[in-house]
């Protein structure tokens, strides 16, 4: 296995505008991904996402192009500037599809972080399985939003 990027695709019955808001704003992010989120969906903005009481992860918004693409870097040290060599890049591409949106997700940069061997495999496997949990939650949350008048 390559362990180079996690890629997923899902179709949701929500407009790209709604999906964009759900993947880029703290109040919606908290509903399907982290326990807490503090970030602005503006290129260059820095913030954090938190999982539980102890795991706080720095986030830097790289691209914010509503309603087409939202991308951020994460997993770098909070006091470092995110680069291709110290962080992972998460990208959400949104494509109108019928009455909904096809969401193309990718997380890249595993090898660029310098992870090798067992550590690379462990980090990749951990992230891939986490996204396999969180992305269906995103789809369910969008379905719930669409059902709310």
C-alpha angles and dihedrals in degrees: 000000000000101000089201104120142359111225128182136165130198137171119225130186096235133094120262088248092058093043091050092053091049094051096043111039126075096228091057097035090059090059095063112010128022127021089234133014130189113179143110119229093236125116110261095019115135128207144132143260120207132206114195120328098306114036112080116169127194117236130193119191109228102175133014112177107156125239097003111051142009121182135173140172121229145163093063120123111276093239094050130084109245113250137166088263101052105034146042121249118226116194130186114192115189121204123182109241121179107304093340144037136271107220115204112196128190136171115193139169103074095130093038090061087064097247113150140178117346094000092054091049093047095048093045093047092047093052095042092052091045092053088047086060099040103042093059087050087054090052092048092048091051090050089051091050092049090052093052112091 
